[in-house]
Amino acid sequence: MKIIYRGAESIVYLDIFDGQKVLVKERVKKKYRLYQIDEKLRRERTRKEVKLLTEARKLNVLTPTIIHVDFQNHKIVMENIEGVRVKEFLNNSNKKDIEKVCLQIGKLIGRLHAGNIIHGDLTTSNMIIKDNQIYFIDFSLGEISKRLEDKGVDLNLLNEAIKSTHFKNFKICWSNIVKGYKQEYNESNKVLETVKEIEKRARYMER
């Protein structure tokens, strides 16, 4: 077992399952919570993430294939996507390749939002390129929602992430993400207007 990430709610590690290398996400026990509440929260959050990963694939958005779910121990055993994080790709690629990848990212987010799936943590660290295809990972903060506000918050998070991590290529990245998003989602203009409203509120709060 090799731990590759340790967060507030879970640990993610590489392991072997049925003879194959897998990625395991395990929600850890919180001692400060009552046992019954802790068990319920971990079970519900595991179940929700499994559903989001599965529903995203139905919308033709690639996610790690779920191999096994251990609800008793709050573990999701899934395919280990061995590729390049979009974060590194955008920092080390030419303009043409960046445009192509960001257009595809926009399309994939459009499909998620058209299916009312909110990722909840849209950053370039949670997208992996493998065999010229983009996989979305880590839906732990995701949910099912029809609300424009929730979709706007989802996109705004990505906007802020790109500004801080890929500021040199921000305009290229964002314009192509928006272009792809509009191609896949009929309500895209309403969501993008919501993103502008969220940005205005944020600027107002900073004053």
N, C-alpha and C positions, 0 to 999 in steps of 0.2 A: 504494500500500500504506500503510495506516494502522494502526500497532501500538496495540492497546487493552489488552493485558495482557502482561507479561513475567514469567514465573515461573522457578523453579529448573530445571524440566525442559522447558519449552516456551514459545513465544511465540504469541499469538493476534492476528490482524490482519484487517482488512477488505481485500478485494481484488475484482477483477472476473474472473469465470470464465464463458466462453461468453456474454458480454454481460450477465451479471447480477451484482449485488452479492452477495458471499458472505463467509462467515467462514472463515478458514483457521487450523487449529491445527497448528503445526509443532514437532516435538520436536527440540530443538537438540543439537548435538554437544557431548560433554563431553571436553575435552582430557586430563583426568586419568585417563580410562578407556582401557584398551587398545582399539584400533580395532575389532577383531572383537567384543569384549564390548559395546562401545558400540552398534555396529550391531545386534547381536542384541537388546539391551534395548529400543532405540528401535523396532525392528520389532515385537517382541512386545507392547509397550505400546500401540502404535498399533493393532495387530490386536485387542487385547483391548478397547480403547475403542470401536472400530467395532462389535464384537460386542455390547457392552453397550447402546449406543445403539439398535442394531437390535432386540435382544431386548426392550428396554423398550417399544418401539412395538408389538411383538406382544402385549404385556400391556395395551395400550390406555393407555399412559403416553406423553404427547407428549414428543418430543425433537427437536432440529434434524434435518431431513432430510439424509442424507448424499448429496452430489452426486457426489463423486469421491474416491477414495483413491489417493494416490501413496506406495506402500510403499517405493519406492527412496529417496525423499527425506523419508519419515516425515511426510507431510502428510495431514490430513483436511480436505477442502473440504466445507463444509456450509451449510445455510440460515442466514441471519442473522435471528435472531428479534428484530424491532424491537418491543419492548413495554416494560412497566414491571417492574422487579425487585420481587419480593415484599418485599424489604427495605424499599424506599421505600413500597410500598403499605400495609404494616402500620403504618408510622409516620404515615401521612397519611389514614387511613380511619376511618369510624365503626364502632361495635361490631358492627352487623349485618353489614356487609361483611367485617369481620375474621373473624367467626364462619363465614361462608359459605366464604371462601377457605381458612381453616385446616381446616375439615371436608374440603374437597376435597383438600388437601395430604395429610391423613391417609389418605384413601382411596387416593391414588396411591402413597404409600409402602407401604400394605398390599398393593397389587397387585404392586409390585416385590418385596417380601419373600415373597409367596406364590409368586412365580416364581423365588425364590432369587437375586435380584439385589440386591447391596449397592451402594449409591451411593458410599459412602466419604467424601463431603464434603457432607453434608446441612446446608446453611445457606440462609438466605433470599436470599443473593446468587446462589445457583445455581438459582433458580427465577424464571421470567419469566411475567408475565401478558400475553397478547395475545388480543384478541377474546374476552375472558371465559374463556379457557382457560389452564391452567397448563402450562408447558414446563419440564422438568428438563434442565439443562445440566451440562457438565463431569463426565464419569464417569471421569476420569483415575486416580482412586484407588479405583475400584470393582472388584468381583470377583463371581464366581458362588460362592455358598456356602449350604449348608443349615444351618449352625451357628447356634443361638440366640444364642450369644455375639456373633457377627459382626453379627447383626441388632440386638441390644441396643446394641452400640457405635454402630451407625449412628444409631439413634434417640436415644441419649444425646448424641451430638454435636449433633443438632438441638435437643435440650432445652437444652443449655448455650449454644448460639448464640442462642436466643430469650431466655434469661435475661439475656444480656449486651447484646443489641441491641434487644430489645423488652420490657424489664423492666416497663414500665408496663402492658402488655397481656399479660403472661406467662400468667396464669391462663386468660384467654379463649382465647388462642392454643393453649396446650397441651391444655386440656380438649377442644377441638374437634378437634385433630389426633388425640388418642387415640380419640375417638368415631368418627371416620372410619376410622381404622386398624382398629378392632375390626369395623367393618362389612364390611371387605374381606378380612380375614385370619383364618382359623380358629385359628391358633396365636398370635394376638395377646397373649393373657393371659400365655403363657409368656415371650414376648419382653419384655413390660412388667415382669414379675417380674425378668427379667435386667437390665433398665435400673435397677431399684431396687438390685440387688446391686452393679452397677457404681458407682452413686452412693455406696453404703456403703463400698466399697473406696477410693473417691477421698477420702472424708472421713477414713477411717482413715489413709491415706497423708499427709494434711495435718497430722495430729497429731504 
